Amino acid sequence: MSAPSNPAKFDDLIHAPVRLRICASLAPLQWAEFGQLRDSLGVADSVLSKHLKQLTDAGYVYVERFTKPRSTDPALTTV
């Protein structure tokens, strides 16, 4: 049997424990909300943000930021 032409490489960026858990959590999904991911990993907002930034900078994940819509229209305001 011959050796594989492209042996698997260990990537220090992904294999840090929290980043590995992030990648494993996102692998079967098309997208996830920040809060859901944070809660499922049991980490603080700042910890998740830091690791997502590193994964984004390396091109492993894409982060899209949304703001909650705000309206002054009384018909859309709940009391």
Phi and psi in radians as a Rosetta constraint file:
Dihedral C 1 N 2 CA 2 C 2 CIRCULARHARMONIC -1.573 0.35
Dihedral N 2 CA 2 C 2 N 3 CIRCULARHARMONIC 2.763 0.35
Dihedral C 2 N 3 CA 3 C 3 CIRCULARHARMONIC -1.239 0.35
Dihedral N 3 CA 3 C 3 N 4 CIRCULARHARMONIC 2.563 0.35
Dihedral C 3 N 4 CA 4 C 4 CIRCULARHARMONIC -1.072 0.35
Dihedral N 4 CA 4 C 4 N 5 CIRCULARHARMONIC 2.525 0.35
Dihedral C 4 N 5 CA 5 C 5 CIRCULARHARMONIC -1.229 0.35
Dihedral N 5 CA 5 C 5 N 6 CIRCULARHARMONIC -0.518 0.35
Dihedral C 5 N 6 CA 6 C 6 CIRCULARHARMONIC -2.180 0.35
Dihedral N 6 CA 6 C 6 N 7 CIRCULARHARMONIC 1.432 0.35
Dihedral C 6 N 7 CA 7 C 7 CIRCULARHARMONIC -1.117 0.35
Dihedral N 7 CA 7 C 7 N 8 CIRCULARHARMONIC 2.565 0.35
Dihedral C 7 N 8 CA 8 C 8 CIRCULARHARMONIC -1.078 0.35
Dihedral N 8 CA 8 C 8 N 9 CIRCULARHARMONIC 2.446 0.35
Dihedral C 8 N 9 CA 9 C 9 CIRCULARHARMONIC -1.954 0.35
Dihedral N 9 CA 9 C 9 N 10 CIRCULARHARMONIC 2.525 0.35
Dihedral C 9 N 10 CA 10 C 10 CIRCULARHARMONIC -1.444 0.35
Dihedral N 10 CA 10 C 10 N 11 CIRCULARHARMONIC 2.129 0.35
Dihedral C 10 N 11 CA 11 C 11 CIRCULARHARMONIC -1.831 0.35
Dihedral N 11 CA 11 C 11 N 12 CIRCULARHARMONIC 1.875 0.35
Dihedral C 11 N 12 CA 12 C 12 CIRCULARHARMONIC -0.994 0.35
Dihedral N 12 CA 12 C 12 N 13 CIRCULARHARMONIC -0.553 0.35
Dihedral C 12 N 13 CA 13 C 13 CIRCULARHARMONIC -1.113 0.35
Dihedral N 13 CA 13 C 13 N 14 CIRCULARHARMONIC -0.803 0.35
Dihedral C 13 N 14 CA 14 C 14 CIRCULARHARMONIC -1.381 0.35
Dihedral N 14 CA 14 C 14 N 15 CIRCULARHARMONIC -0.579 0.35
Dihedral C 14 N 15 CA 15 C 15 CIRCULARHARMONIC -1.457 0.35
Dihedral N 15 CA 15 C 15 N 16 CIRCULARHARMONIC 0.043 0.35
Dihedral C 15 N 16 CA 16 C 16 CIRCULARHARMONIC -1.118 0.35
Dihedral N 16 CA 16 C 16 N 17 CIRCULARHARMONIC 2.423 0.35
Dihedral C 16 N 17 CA 17 C 17 CIRCULARHARMONIC -0.876 0.35
Dihedral N 17 CA 17 C 17 N 18 CIRCULARHARMONIC -0.868 0.35
Dihedral C 17 N 18 CA 18 C 18 CIRCULARHARMONIC -1.192 0.35
Dihedral N 18 CA 18 C 18 N 19 CIRCULARHARMONIC -0.737 0.35
Dihedral C 18 N 19 CA 19 C 19 CIRCULARHARMONIC -1.157 0.35
Dihedral N 19 CA 19 C 19 N 20 CIRCULARHARMONIC -0.611 0.35
Dihedral C 19 N 20 CA 20 C 20 CIRCULARHARMONIC -1.130 0.35
Dihedral N 20 CA 20 C 20 N 21 CIRCULARHARMONIC -0.712 0.35
Dihedral C 20 N 21 CA 21 C 21 CIRCULARHARMONIC -1.160 0.35
Dihedral N 21 CA 21 C 21 N 22 CIRCULARHARMONIC -0.645 0.35
Dihedral C 21 N 22 CA 22 C 22 CIRCULARHARMONIC -1.091 0.35
Dihedral N 22 CA 22 C 22 N 23 CIRCULARHARMONIC -0.856 0.35
Dihedral C 22 N 23 CA 23 C 23 CIRCULARHARMONIC -1.076 0.35
Dihedral N 23 CA 23 C 23 N 24 CIRCULARHARMONIC -0.733 0.35
Dihedral C 23 N 24 CA 24 C 24 CIRCULARHARMONIC -1.142 0.35
Dihedral N 24 CA 24 C 24 N 25 CIRCULARHARMONIC -0.649 0.35
Dihedral C 24 N 25 CA 25 C 25 CIRCULARHARMONIC -1.214 0.35
Dihedral N 25 CA 25 C 25 N 26 CIRCULARHARMONIC -0.635 0.35
Dihedral C 25 N 26 CA 26 C 26 CIRCULARHARMONIC -1.497 0.35
Dihedral N 26 CA 26 C 26 N 27 CIRCULARHARMONIC -0.355 0.35
Dihedral C 26 N 27 CA 27 C 27 CIRCULARHARMONIC -0.913 0.35
Dihedral N 27 CA 27 C 27 N 28 CIRCULARHARMONIC -0.799 0.35
Dihedral C 27 N 28 CA 28 C 28 CIRCULARHARMONIC -1.470 0.35
Dihedral N 28 CA 28 C 28 N 29 CIRCULARHARMONIC 0.015 0.35
Dihedral C 28 N 29 CA 29 C 29 CIRCULARHARMONIC -1.915 0.35
Dihedral N 29 CA 29 C 29 N 30 CIRCULARHARMONIC 2.727 0.35
Dihedral C 29 N 30 CA 30 C 30 CIRCULARHARMONIC -1.520 0.35
Dihedral N 30 CA 30 C 30 N 31 CIRCULARHARMONIC -0.560 0.35
Dihedral C 30 N 31 CA 31 C 31 CIRCULARHARMONIC -2.792 0.35
Dihedral N 31 CA 31 C 31 N 32 CIRCULARHARMONIC 2.844 0.35
Dihedral C 31 N 32 CA 32 C 32 CIRCULARHARMONIC -2.620 0.35
Dihedral N 32 CA 32 C 32 N 33 CIRCULARHARMONIC 2.595 0.35
Dihedral C 32 N 33 CA 33 C 33 CIRCULARHARMONIC -1.426 0.35
Dihedral N 33 CA 33 C 33 N 34 CIRCULARHARMONIC 2.536 0.35
Dihedral C 33 N 34 CA 34 C 34 CIRCULARHARMONIC -0.937 0.35
Dihedral N 34 CA 34 C 34 N 35 CIRCULARHARMONIC -0.864 0.35
Dihedral C 34 N 35 CA 35 C 35 CIRCULARHARMONIC -1.084 0.35
Dihedral N 35 CA 35 C 35 N 36 CIRCULARHARMONIC -0.683 0.35
Dihedral C 35 N 36 CA 36 C 36 CIRCULARHARMONIC -1.157 0.35
Dihedral N 36 CA 36 C 36 N 37 CIRCULARHARMONIC -0.753 0.35
Dihedral C 36 N 37 CA 37 C 37 CIRCULARHARMONIC -1.138 0.35
Dihedral N 37 CA 37 C 37 N 38 CIRCULARHARMONIC -0.787 0.35
Dihedral C 37 N 38 CA 38 C 38 CIRCULARHARMONIC -0.989 0.35
Dihedral N 38 CA 38 C 38 N 39 CIRCULARHARMONIC -0.823 0.35
Dihedral C 38 N 39 CA 39 C 39 CIRCULARHARMONIC -1.181 0.35
Dihedral N 39 CA 39 C 39 N 40 CIRCULARHARMONIC -0.703 0.35
Dihedral C 39 N 40 CA 40 C 40 CIRCULARHARMONIC -1.190 0.35
Dihedral N 40 CA 40 C 40 N 41 CIRCULARHARMONIC -0.530 0.35
Dihedral C 40 N 41 CA 41 C 41 CIRCULARHARMONIC -1.510 0.35
Dihedral N 41 CA 41 C 41 N 42 CIRCULARHARMONIC -0.350 0.35
Dihedral C 41 N 42 CA 42 C 42 CIRCULARHARMONIC 1.204 0.35
Dihedral N 42 CA 42 C 42 N 43 CIRCULARHARMONIC 0.707 0.35
Dihedral C 42 N 43 CA 43 C 43 CIRCULARHARMONIC -2.105 0.35
Dihedral N 43 CA 43 C 43 N 44 CIRCULARHARMONIC 2.867 0.35
Dihedral C 43 N 44 CA 44 C 44 CIRCULARHARMONIC -1.334 0.35
Dihedral N 44 CA 44 C 44 N 45 CIRCULARHARMONIC 2.768 0.35
Dihedral C 44 N 45 CA 45 C 45 CIRCULARHARMONIC -0.919 0.35
Dihedral N 45 CA 45 C 45 N 46 CIRCULARHARMONIC -0.803 0.35
Dihedral C 45 N 46 CA 46 C 46 CIRCULARHARMONIC -1.124 0.35
Dihedral N 46 CA 46 C 46 N 47 CIRCULARHARMONIC -0.647 0.35
Dihedral C 46 N 47 CA 47 C 47 CIRCULARHARMONIC -1.161 0.35
Dihedral N 47 CA 47 C 47 N 48 CIRCULARHARMONIC -0.821 0.35
Dihedral C 47 N 48 CA 48 C 48 CIRCULARHARMONIC -1.125 0.35
Dihedral N 48 CA 48 C 48 N 49 CIRCULARHARMONIC -0.742 0.35
Dihedral C 48 N 49 CA 49 C 49 CIRCULARHARMONIC -1.027 0.35
Dihedral N 49 CA 49 C 49 N 50 CIRCULARHARMONIC -0.784 0.35
Dihedral C 49 N 50 CA 50 C 50 CIRCULARHARMONIC -1.052 0.35
Dihedral N 50 CA 50 C 50 N 51 CIRCULARHARMONIC -0.818 0.35
Dihedral C 50 N 51 CA 51 C 51 CIRCULARHARMONIC -1.250 0.35
Dihedral N 51 CA 51 C 51 N 52 CIRCULARHARMONIC -0.647 0.35
Dihedral C 51 N 52 CA 52 C 52 CIRCULARHARMONIC -1.116 0.35
Dihedral N 52 CA 52 C 52 N 53 CIRCULARHARMONIC -0.652 0.35
Dihedral C 52 N 53 CA 53 C 53 CIRCULARHARMONIC -1.066 0.35
Dihedral N 53 CA 53 C 53 N 54 CIRCULARHARMONIC -0.776 0.35
Dihedral C 53 N 54 CA 54 C 54 CIRCULARHARMONIC -1.110 0.35
Dihedral N 54 CA 54 C 54 N 55 CIRCULARHARMONIC -0.735 0.35
Dihedral C 54 N 55 CA 55 C 55 CIRCULARHARMONIC -1.200 0.35
Dihedral N 55 CA 55 C 55 N 56 CIRCULARHARMONIC -0.620 0.35
Dihedral C 55 N 56 CA 56 C 56 CIRCULARHARMONIC -1.173 0.35
Dihedral N 56 CA 56 C 56 N 57 CIRCULARHARMONIC -0.810 0.35
Dihedral C 56 N 57 CA 57 C 57 CIRCULARHARMONIC -1.029 0.35
Dihedral N 57 CA 57 C 57 N 58 CIRCULARHARMONIC -0.574 0.35
Dihedral C 57 N 58 CA 58 C 58 CIRCULARHARMONIC -1.491 0.35
Dihedral N 58 CA 58 C 58 N 59 CIRCULARHARMONIC -0.119 0.35
Dihedral C 58 N 59 CA 59 C 59 CIRCULARHARMONIC 1.502 0.35
Dihedral N 59 CA 59 C 59 N 60 CIRCULARHARMONIC 0.240 0.35
Dihedral C 59 N 60 CA 60 C 60 CIRCULARHARMONIC -1.462 0.35
Dihedral N 60 CA 60 C 60 N 61 CIRCULARHARMONIC -0.533 0.35
Dihedral C 60 N 61 CA 61 C 61 CIRCULARHARMONIC -2.339 0.35
Dihedral N 61 CA 61 C 61 N 62 CIRCULARHARMONIC 2.812 0.35
Dihedral C 61 N 62 CA 62 C 62 CIRCULARHARMONIC -2.095 0.35
Dihedral N 62 CA 62 C 62 N 63 CIRCULARHARMONIC 2.257 0.35
Dihedral C 62 N 63 CA 63 C 63 CIRCULARHARMONIC -1.947 0.35
Dihedral N 63 CA 63 C 63 N 64 CIRCULARHARMONIC 2.227 0.35
Dihedral C 63 N 64 CA 64 C 64 CIRCULARHARMONIC -2.068 0.35
Dihedral N 64 CA 64 C 64 N 65 CIRCULARHARMONIC 2.191 0.35
Dihedral C 64 N 65 CA 65 C 65 CIRCULARHARMONIC -1.737 0.35
Dihedral N 65 CA 65 C 65 N 66 CIRCULARHARMONIC 2.366 0.35
Dihedral C 65 N 66 CA 66 C 66 CIRCULARHARMONIC -2.150 0.35
Dihedral N 66 CA 66 C 66 N 67 CIRCULARHARMONIC 2.635 0.35
Dihedral C 66 N 67 CA 67 C 67 CIRCULARHARMONIC -1.935 0.35
Dihedral N 67 CA 67 C 67 N 68 CIRCULARHARMONIC 2.616 0.35
Dihedral C 67 N 68 CA 68 C 68 CIRCULARHARMONIC -1.212 0.35
Dihedral N 68 CA 68 C 68 N 69 CIRCULARHARMONIC 2.312 0.35
Dihedral C 68 N 69 CA 69 C 69 CIRCULARHARMONIC -1.144 0.35
Dihedral N 69 CA 69 C 69 N 70 CIRCULARHARMONIC 2.421 0.35
Dihedral C 69 N 70 CA 70 C 70 CIRCULARHARMONIC -2.153 0.35
Dihedral N 70 CA 70 C 70 N 71 CIRCULARHARMONIC 2.460 0.35
Dihedral C 70 N 71 CA 71 C 71 CIRCULARHARMONIC -2.450 0.35
Dihedral N 71 CA 71 C 71 N 72 CIRCULARHARMONIC 2.561 0.35
Dihedral C 71 N 72 CA 72 C 72 CIRCULARHARMONIC -1.770 0.35
Dihedral N 72 CA 72 C 72 N 73 CIRCULARHARMONIC 0.052 0.35
Dihedral C 72 N 73 CA 73 C 73 CIRCULARHARMONIC -1.191 0.35
Dihedral N 73 CA 73 C 73 N 74 CIRCULARHARMONIC 2.071 0.35
Dihedral C 73 N 74 CA 74 C 74 CIRCULARHARMONIC -1.033 0.35
Dihedral N 74 CA 74 C 74 N 75 CIRCULARHARMONIC -0.466 0.35
Dihedral C 74 N 75 CA 75 C 75 CIRCULARHARMONIC -1.204 0.35
Dihedral N 75 CA 75 C 75 N 76 CIRCULARHARMONIC -0.390 0.35
Dihedral C 75 N 76 CA 76 C 76 CIRCULARHARMONIC -1.782 0.35
Dihedral N 76 CA 76 C 76 N 77 CIRCULARHARMONIC -0.027 0.35
Dihedral C 76 N 77 CA 77 C 77 CIRCULARHARMONIC -1.591 0.35
Dihedral N 77 CA 77 C 77 N 78 CIRCULARHARMONIC 2.332 0.35
Dihedral C 77 N 78 CA 78 C 78 CIRCULARHARMONIC -1.780 0.35
Dihedral N 78 CA 78 C 78 N 79 CIRCULARHARMONIC 2.621 0.35
